[in-house]
Amino acid sequence: MKVILDECLPRRLIRDIPDHDVTTVPRHGLAGVSNGELLTQIERDFDVFVTLDANLEYQQNLQSRQLGIIIQHAVSSRYESLCSLVEDLNAAIDSLKPGDVVRVGSST
């Protein structure tokens, strides 16, 4: 699957998703693009969008999108905070279908 990580996620997370073609929003030239426009741009080229933005599902109609969305819940956006979510993240990527919204991690 082709996966794109939101700009709020650390780049080094890419190496923890070895079975997929992974890039980041900035590497794709879309840094600073608003959520609605970003989703429109990336759904043409990607199967999965990974973000920390928990508000995304309340701001956008995600079920109509042609890509799956994974929302990670972590203490912070630091790589060290996200390491414990890698196994669940990879499992979510493997089972995701277009229009799915999956939450990984704890929101507490």
C-alpha positions, -999 to +999 in steps of 0.1 A: +000+000+000+010+036-005+011+054+028+015+091+035+023+105+070+010+138+081+035+166+086+029+164+124+045+129+125+083+124+127+099+112+094+118+084+111+084+066+116+088+057+079+114+030+088+089+013+111+065+007+083+087-015+061+061-035+041+046-005+024+056+025+002+057+053+027+064+091+024+054+123+042+032+152+034+062+176+032+082+152+009+051+151-014+052+189-016+020+195+004+033+210+037+010+236+051-020+226+029-053+227+047-069+193+057-097+193+031-074+202+002-047+179+015-071+149+015-083+158-020-047+159-032-034+127-016-064+104-022-054+103-059-020+089-051-022+071-017-042+044+000-036+054+036-032+087+055-017+086+090-022+116+113-023+127+149-051+152+142-080+137+162-103+166+151-099+156+114-128+131+116-151+159+129-140+185+104-142+164+072-165+137+057-139+109+057-162+080+048-166+094+012-128+095+007-109+071-015-083+064+011-083+050+046-074+073+075-055+062+107-056+086+136-029+079+162-035+088+198-002+094+217+011+115+245+030+136+220+042+137+184+077+127+194+090+095+179+096+080+213+059+084+221+048+067+189+071+037+191+047+017+212+020+021+185+040+007+156+027-028+158-009-016+160-002+010+132+011-017+109-019-040+116-043-011+109-025-003+076-028-040+065-065-041+071-076-006+061-101-001+032-110+032+015-133+053+037-122+036+069-112+057+099-092+037+124-079+049+158-046+036+170-034+041+206-051+056+236-067+090+238-060+093+275 
